[in-house]
Structure formats: structure tokens, C-alpha cells
Amino acid sequence: MTATQNFNETLREQLVEIRELGLYRELRKIGSPQSVRIEFDGRSYLNFSSNDYLGLANDPVLKEASIAAIEKYGAGAGASRLICGSLGPHHELESALAEFKGTESALSFSSGYTTALGTLCALLKNEDVVVLDKRVHACLVDAAKLSGAKIRVFAHNDLDNLEEILKWADQRSKSTSTARRSRTLIVTETMFSMDGDRAPLRELVELKEKYGAWLMLDEAHATGIFGSRRTGLAEECGVSDRVEIQMGTLGKALGAAGGYICGSRSLIDALVNQARSFIFSTAPAPVIAAAARSAIQFVRSKEGEARCRKLWANVDQWLRTETGSLSSQANEKVRSDQKPSVIIPILIGDESKAVEAAGALRERGIFIPAIRYPTVGRGQARLRVTVTASHAVDDIATLREALGFVTNVKFGR
Ligand SMILES: *Cc1c(COP(=O)(O)O)cnc(C)c1O
């Protein structure tokens, strides 16, 4: 066997194992824009799986801003931000972000994933402690590992467990006498991506202040849809100005792509100087920055307010259905609160059963993928339904009916 044959044979064996566990994944080629209806394999499906909560990804407002930016700035940025790729649209996006979030400053990255990597690695060293909620997104886990800091994990939304860890970290930092005082950073999401529940933000902020720790909030699934200004859950809870690091993505409710950090001028300057995923990467295409900026302007407008109201009206409609209330009850196991959410997990448990249920829905013309390990824990497989502002009343009725027909889906009971 040649080395190349051996290489491919080894990978094939690896893939067989993945298949046997019901964890095999493959790409689907979608032949339409992101929307309530998507096309693949020659068929149109009613889509309940996108994070395009406000229906902005294919909105004329974003498309026009994008076309104008392409006309003026071309396609690619040509270099990293610190060389000669820091174009007008990047700066305009960052001013818009800071104004939107009410922070001194903001910085955009090419994705939420690289935002997390760059930020944690720029702020933490080996002697520091990073404290993660058990259910944070993979990018935050990877970032924590890469930073080299000591990782401590607290049970999901468990403030007592968090406090124990903070006490330990506080003692530890007092007892070590180094020139640089060791840092403790708590990292959590505001709206959890796979469970649709919320972090107890007010209590988190009080705790971190009690122990002199810092707090980083990932608002990936909250930006654009929570709070009276629609900036996120930190705003809704009235804690925005007590959070050191506000992170989010421009690729979900904002319909574009990229990630951001909002915070103090010193934070942003530190990242420009030390966030490696920002420094050593070509700047995002100017068109994408322009699209994201127009999305922020839209969200802030009266139309944005109306779009957001439509989203929550759709969520209400779902919750009023029998299936909706059933799924909320069944999901007590995964959700630590029962507040309305655009993310509706329908817990199935077994990986293969979840895949079967998703297949049965597809046969009925509805697209909701099975979410499995490692995105969620083993035996925690689920259908992750997301409701958007673009769904019509009838679409939600169709979903309800189809879920009822997928008889082996007993909502985890
Ligand atoms: C999607 C997501 C990210 C990553 O953002 P991208 O812009 O898609 O890279 C980060 N955190 C959470 C909680 C997410 O759901």
C-alpha cells in the first residue's frame, strides 16, 4: 500500500465509525437564496432551520447596499486590515456597531468563530482562568483551549456552581505573587444556540462584580431581536454597560457574515494589536461589511421594529398551538427557562431516531435538520426549529401538522 492509499484507507475507516454512530454529515447544495422556502434535490422545502431570524439575508435593502459597495470598492479587500485592506465599509460598519450597541468602540472579524478565537487569545495567558458555561458554543470552547488559560466549566446557568469557581479563582489569584495579577474571565451566551434558553444576566453581572471577574457575552442569537433597541439580551436586562466584552455575529439575524466585539476603546485597541485571527487574515470583502452595516441601519429603523414584531408574533402563534405547548413542556429537560424563544428544540435523544424524524419531515416538504453530537451532547439529539419573521401564519400551521404526523417523535416523552 502506498502512503496515499494508506491515508485514504485510514480516513475511510474513520468515516465508517462516524456512520455507525449515526453521526455522519454531508452537505446539501441549496439552489435558492436563504429564505422561508429553499430548494435542493429538485424540490422546494419549507425551511424552519435558518438563523436568518429577520429575513434579511435576501432582503432588497441588503442587496442594494451590497451592489453599491461592489461598484465602489470591488470584490476583495486585497490585504489584511493592518496592511492596506482596512477599507471604508469596514470602518463604517464598526462606527455603526459601536453606536448601535452604545459602546465606545467596535471591531469586526471575518466570522463569529474567529472573533472568539482572536479575543480570548489576546486577553488571556496561561496563568489566567476562563470560566465557561457547560453549553457554550464550540468556538468559545476552542478559543478557551487555544488561549492556554486554565479552563473551568460551570453547570448550565448554575449560579451556585459559578460562584464556587469564582471563589476558588479569587483565592488563587490572591495567593500567587506575580507581577501581572491573574485574570478571571467568565464566558457565556445570552440566548443559547441549541436550547433557546437565556442566561440569568443580572445575577451573572452581580456575581462577576462581587469577585472582580470580567464577563464576555456572546449575543449570536440575540443581536437584532431582543431589547427595545434590538441590540440584544444585555440591553433587555439593563446590564449592557456593566459587561466588559460584548460579542456577536453579523451572520444570523443581521443577514450578512462576520463577527464583532463591542466594548471600550482600550479593548478594541488591544484586539487590533493582539488578536491573531484579526491580524493574520485578509480583511472581509468590503461588500460584506457594507451589507452588515445596512442591516444594522435597518434593524434600528421603524421597519426594523415592525419586522421584529412580526418575528415575535410568529413565535406566539407557534406557542399557542398544541404541539408548541407540548414541545415547551417536553423541553423542560433541556431548557432552564420557559421564556419565548425563536429557537425551539424538540428533544428526541437517540441520534438515529432524530435523523429518521428529520427524514420524515423532509418527505412532507419541511426542512428541519437533526442536530446531533458534537453540536449537542450524546443522546441529546433534537430537531432544532427556528422561527423567522418571514414565515406566514400558514407556514406555522403546516409545521404543526407535519410534526404531529411524524408519529415517532414523541417530544422526548
Ligand atoms: C453561530 C455562532 C457563533 C459563530 O458565529 P459565525 O459568525 O457563524 O462564525 C458563535 N457563537 C454562537 C453562540 C453561535 O451560535
PDBQT file of the ligand as one rigid body, heavy atoms in Angstrom, charges set to zero:
ROOT
HETATM    1  C1  LIG A 501     -23.065  30.812  15.147  1.00  0.00    +0.000 C 
HETATM    2  C2  LIG A 501     -22.430  31.094  16.436  1.00  0.00    +0.000 A 
HETATM    3  C3  LIG A 501     -21.145  31.613  16.512  1.00  0.00    +0.000 A 
HETATM    4  C4  LIG A 501     -20.253  31.718  15.309  1.00  0.00    +0.000 C 
HETATM    5  O1  LIG A 501     -20.597  32.790  14.521  1.00  0.00    +0.000 OA
HETATM    6  P1  LIG A 501     -20.250  32.718  12.960  1.00  0.00    +0.000 P 
HETATM    7  O2  LIG A 501     -20.347  34.130  12.533  1.00  0.00    +0.000 OA
HETATM    8  O3  LIG A 501     -21.273  31.821  12.360  1.00  0.00    +0.000 OA
HETATM    9  O4  LIG A 501     -18.868  32.166  12.841  1.00  0.00    +0.000 OA
HETATM   10  C5  LIG A 501     -20.653  31.967  17.748  1.00  0.00    +0.000 A 
HETATM   11  N1  LIG A 501     -21.387  31.782  18.862  1.00  0.00    +0.000 NA
HETATM   12  C6  LIG A 501     -22.611  31.260  18.829  1.00  0.00    +0.000 A 
HETATM   13  C7  LIG A 501     -23.370  31.091  20.090  1.00  0.00    +0.000 C 
HETATM   14  C8  LIG A 501     -23.175  30.891  17.625  1.00  0.00    +0.000 A 
HETATM   15  O5  LIG A 501     -24.389  30.340  17.595  1.00  0.00    +0.000 OA
ENDROOT
TORSDOF 0
